Amino acid sequence: MSDHPATREASARESPAGLRLEARRVITAPADRVFAVLCDPDGHVAIDSSGMLQAAEGSVVTAEGDRFVVHMDRESLGDYDMGEYDVTVIITRFEPDAEIAWTIDGAIRPPIGHTYGYRLIPLGDGDDTEGARTEVVSYYDWSDAHPKWRDSGVLPVLDASALKATLGILDRAVRRGYVRG
């Protein structure tokens, strides 16, 4: 285990109902810097720990209802042979510097209906950009998924450790930057 404060404070949990996963990590950066990565389609690809997200097309999101396309390849999970495919990310919650969430639409019918998102909680223990810290909560919720998928046993697609790993990559991306498309 690292001595980096964000690593020490990372945790993950599954909801009691078993239909939601969460992971959290404290990142030494202000919420607006973290949120900027999460609003950028290329930021999603840069921080993905699953290996499924290959590339993205679209503008930085600024509101609920915004959309962008992600080119996917599920081979990294080794579970279902879907080849390369595209999904459209649809922003369902957008609160600047506080929360962003989305669902996806793709070739699968009916759409799965699961939600991914991040909540940002400024910790207020730094007056300048260098000392600011933000608790980031990553969540994956399939409680509103279409019953065909929710009850099929294919969900969750990822586990809590994948959310936790993505938060580690997000921390690195915020601190070091990432390559945009």
N, C-alpha and C positions, 0 to 999 in steps of 0.2 A: 504494500500500500504506500502511495506517495505521501509526502508531507505537504503537498499543495493543498491549500484550504478548500478549494472546490472539490478535490477528490475526497478529502476526509468527510465532507458534508454531503456527499452523494448518497441517495437512497432510492429504493424502488419498492412498489407495493402493488398488490392486486386488490381490487375492490371486494368487499364481502360478498356481493352478489355474483362476482366472477365475470362481470361483463364490462369491466373497465380496468385498465392498467395505468399506473402513474409512476413516474420517476422524477426525482428532483435533484437539483445541484445548484450550489451557489457559485456564480461566476463573477470575477472581479472586473466588472465593467458596468457602466450605466445602462439602464433598461433600453434607452433609445438605440444604443449600438447593437444590443442583442436583437431587438425587434427588427432592425434594418436587415439583418441576415435572414430572418424568418419571413420577411416580406418579398424577398428576392427569389424568383424561381431557381436561379443558379445556386442560391444559398441552400435550398432544399437538397439539391444534388450533392453539394459540397459536404453537408453534415450527415448524410444518410449512412447509417452503420450496417444496413442490411445488404448493400451491394445491388439492390434492385433498381434504384434510380440511376439511369445512365446519362441523361441530358434533359434539359428543359427549354421550352420556348415560351416567351411571353414577357410582358412588362412587369415591373415591380408592382405588387398589389397595393391598393390604397383604400379599399372599401369592401364591405360585404358584397357578394355577388361577382367580384372580380374572378377571372379564370386564367389558367395557364395550362400548357400541355407538358406532361412528363413522359419521356420515352423510357420504358421499363424493360427489364429482363429478369425474370424470376429464377433463372438457373442458379443464382447464388444461394437460394434457399434450399434447393434440391428437393422440393416437395411436389410441385405440379409442373409438368412440361407445357408451358404456355408460349414458349418462344418469345420473340421480342414483340412488344405491344405498347400502345399509348393509352394514357388515361388523362382525363381533364380534371384538374384540381379546381374545386369550386369553394371559394371562401364563404364560410357560413357565420363567422364571428370575427369582427375587426374592431378592436379598441386600441388605438395607438399607444405603444409602449406598455400595454397591459395584457392583451390577449389576442391571439389569432387562432382560428380553427377552420378546418375544411373537411369536405367529403370528396369522394372521387366518383367520376362517371367514366365508364369505358365500354368495352364490348359486352361485358357480362350483363345479362338481363335476368331478372330485374337487377337494378343497381344494388350493390351490397348495402350501402347506407351506413357504413361505419364512419366515425369521426376521429380525426387526429387534431391535436392542438397544443398550444403552449400558453401558460399563464406566467406573467412576469411580475415579481414582487420586489420593488426597490427596497433595500434594507436600510437606507438612510444613514449609513455609517461612513460616508465619504462626501465631503463637500466639493471635491474636485473630481474630474474625470478619472484620474489615476486611482483614487481611493474608493470610488463608488462600487457597490456590490449589488447584485441582483439575484434573487432566488428564482430559478427557472423550473417550472413544473411542466413536464411533458406528459401528455395523456393520450390514450388510445381507448375509445369507447365504442362498443358495438351493441349497447343496450337498445338503440333505435334501429338497428340493422333489420333489413327485411327478414321475416321469419324463415324464409327458405334458406338463407345464409346463416342467420344467428343460430338456428337449431341444427345445422348440418354437421357441425364438428370442425369446419374449416377455419373458424375464428377462435381465437385471435390469429391473425397472420403473423404477428411478431409477439415476442414475449417481453417482460419487463426489463430483461438484461439488454435487449436491443434499444429500448428507450434510453436506458442509462448510458449505453455506449454512445448513442447519438448526442446526448448532452455533453459527453466528454469531447466529442469532435466539435460541437458547437462552441464550447469554451475555447478550444484551440483556434477555430475560425474567427471568433470575435477578437482574440488577442493578436493573431498573426495575419489575419486577412485571408481571403480566398480568391481564387481566379474566377472572374465572371465570364461565362460562356465563351 
